[in-house]
Amino acid sequence: MMIFEASQLLMSFNAVLAFLFGAIIGYTRIRSNRPAGIRTQALICSGSSLMTSLSVSLGATYGATNADPARIMAQIVTGIGFLGGGVIIKNNDRLKGITTAAMIWFTAGIGMMVGSGYYIPAFVALFLIILVELIAKLEFRLGLKTKPYLLTLNRNDLKKLIGIRKFLPVNLQLRLVNGSKVSFYFPSSKQKNRKLISFLHHKKVIFTLSRQSSLKKYSDIFNEYA
């Protein structure tokens, strides 16, 4: 009886620890304004830990002949693969969600390590995920990675903006907001935006520049103003 109680306490401890690990991973996702946040990552990590602990416990209780401890863990990997595949979306010519899918897969791996009792590798893996998020921020700051932005201008000001094309990417997409305003969707970074904002201030143009969740496809009719 005491053996079963100790086993259940250990499973509960692993589940709570994995939940905390997943919550930390989810928090880093929210701070970076990315999907799969605290609840998602915590449930994935804790659920993987519970199933792994159960698999190990069944193997220890009934023996490897009657209960294969690797069978349930193998199904975790398969199930997480389906879950990760569901977050990958093709948007026009761009693929979105690959990093999120990899993060889900990695989080499940951490949960499996916690459930198996490999706490030190789990802590190392958690540190690696935090390091990945820091690298992503560094890439964005250095202009190595872009995100979608929306620039809105008065239509009458377009004639003043000769030369603005060099501050905007080739795959610029334009749409008319109404009769007096136009909006441009384009990928950019903070470093590139500083030069664009400086140029617009120099031209004394009223504008708004905001980050968007995704690029939308519109016909490009901006070349006549370049």
Secondary structure, DSSP 8 states (H G I E B T S, - for coil): -HHHHHHHHHHHHHHHHHHHHHHHHHHHHHHTT-SS-HHHHHHHHHHHHHHHHHHHHHHHHHHHHHS-HHHHHHHHHHHHHHHHHTT-EEETTEEESHHHHHHHHHHHHHHHHHHHT-HHHHHHHHHHHHHHHHHHHHHHHTTSS-EEEEEEEEGGGGGG-TTGGGGS-TT-EEEE-SSSEEEEEEEE-HHHHHHHHHHHHHTT--EEEEE-SS--------GGG-
